[in-house]
Amino acid sequence: MDIGAPELIIVLVVVLLLFGPGRISSVAREVGEGIRKFREGMQSSEPEAQEK
């Protein structure tokens, strides 16, 4: 299940229409922070899972 260029372009156009050009940077920043926190949470739980 690969995402090609046409699908990616369609998704980007829909995001642009939904959020507008000014809001996209803040949405991308929030998504990045969420991913970073998720990764940190996964890394901090790995030692606990290995101890059990």
C-alpha positions in Angstrom: 0.0 0.0 0.0 2.2 2.8 -1.3 1.2 6.4 -1.4 2.1 7.9 -4.8 2.6 11.5 -5.8 -1.0 12.0 -7.0 -2.5 10.9 -3.7 0.0 13.0 -1.8 -0.9 16.1 -3.8 -4.6 15.5 -3.3 -4.1 15.2 0.5 -2.0 18.4 0.6 -4.7 20.3 -1.4 -7.4 19.1 1.0 -5.4 20.2 4.0 -4.7 23.6 2.4 -8.5 24.1 1.8 -9.4 23.0 5.3 -6.9 25.0 7.4 -5.8 27.8 5.1 -2.2 28.8 4.4 -1.7 30.7 7.7 -2.8 27.9 9.9 -0.8 25.0 8.3 2.5 25.9 10.0 0.9 25.8 13.5 -0.9 22.6 12.7 2.3 21.0 11.5 4.1 22.2 14.6 1.4 20.7 16.9 1.5 17.4 15.0 5.3 17.3 15.3 5.2 17.9 19.1 2.6 15.2 19.5 4.8 12.7 17.6 7.8 13.7 19.6 5.9 13.2 22.9 4.6 9.8 21.7 8.1 8.6 20.9 9.4 9.8 24.2 6.6 8.0 26.0 7.4 4.8 24.0 11.1 5.0 24.8 10.5 5.6 28.5 8.1 2.6 28.7 10.6 0.2 27.0 12.8 -0.5 30.1 9.7 -1.2 32.2 8.5 -3.7 29.6 11.9 -5.5 29.5 12.0 -5.8 33.3 8.7 -7.9 33.4 
